[in-house]
Amino acid sequence: MTRFELAYGKEMLAFELPASVKVQEIKAKASQPIPDIEQAIRQAVAHPLGTAPLAKVVKAGDQVVIVVSDVTRLWIRTDVLLPVLLDVLNEAGVPDKDISIVTATGDHRVQTLEEHTAICGTKVLARVPIYDHECKADDLVDLGKSSQGTPILVNRRVWEADKVILTGGIAYHLLAGFGGGRKSIAPGVCGYEMIQKNHALALKDAGPSGINPNIETGKMDGNPVAEDMLEIALRVGVDFILNVVVNEKKEFVYIAAGELEQAHLAGCRVTEEIFGIEIDEKAELAIVSSGGYPKDIQLYQAIKALDNSTYAVREGGVIILVSECSDGIGSRPFEEFFKHGEVENMNAQLHANFTMPGFVSLRTASICRKTPVILISSLPEDVVKRVKMIPAHSADEALQLAAQILGHQPDSVYLMPHGGNTFPIVN
């Protein structure tokens, strides 16, 4: 037998498969962390992609707004970027009193002082003011509609700034293809209706799964949600971006600086190089872990790993998802959306009232209909069945269930120890 382990909560879960089974691991390629981050940031903003150096983009007298991600994206380590960015702006003739920060909260709640401190750092907050975007504020600026009919209502402070600089992180995204770049504007600092209408484009020209076939992780061309986001960001106006790519240890491995599209695309290519893992063919079974604690404390967050694993499994295959879920489902709207029943009913409900948790529920249900998903977790069996998965209490039980569904021992298996980060790409 061949033995291997995957992270499960704060422990490791051991699996044993016959030596005759072809087992391969899908893991991120080695990446070199940036040794001197301040120097690298200064180098990037002095030699940006697609635009003049930042020191030439801004000038004395400009009112500058820096857009930052909210507390749900602390992995970006904005508190490391901001002190250097402020110093560069000061050196270019823009004093702290002419700079403000706006959090790209999208439709999330406003942040606490403690969260502002976690995002920006104490020293930055002592230098410049920070404002939370509120998607239902009554002073949003109306810029009409995008070519896809999305109403563009944008944060007034961002719109009225002389110069807008976006910070953020670039990673795979199951709705927008990739995060970062234009997402700091749309949905980051736009109105609630814009966010809902944009995300609902995922259902436009839907395929059998109820979702547009161009809505894929790693895909932006032809992706209606991604293209709409970019159009809106360009309409609002972005003067410079400073985005990062981080590895699984949260170390900076690339800094994307410059013009919105070019710099973002460069960061996407680096993300693909590290986390886009080429495979020769799909397997009968994928065993995927979110990476253990704290990444697997709730099922809602584990769906990203599940979604990525679908790209490694052939038609008629099975997925075993390893996620302890010590905090439960993690999203009540996600859990409740399953009460609408089958994929068709969920799809109809989502068309009537789009929500992101509802979309993730529909995506989950679509995956489970096409490929049985066995979940090893601490969730009660009835809860697991409610979200259309098959409960298992151990690795052995999960492997037995997989063999029963397949009708035989799997001939090929992919292991995905950090499933939320790695994206399988068939050669």
Helices and strands as residue ranges (DSSP letters): E 2-8, E 11-17, E 22-25, H 37-46, H 54-57, E 64-69, G 71-76, H 78-91, G 96-98, E 99-104, H 113-120, H 122-127, E 130-132, E 141-145, E 151-154, H 156-160, E 163-169, E 172-173, E 177-178, G 181-184, H 192-200, G 201-203, H 224-236, E 240-246, E 252-258, H 260-275, E 276-279, E 283-289, H 299-309, G 310-312, E 313-322, H 332-337, G 338-340, H 343-352, H 356-370, E 373-376, H 381-386, E 390-392, H 395-406, E 412-416, E 423-426
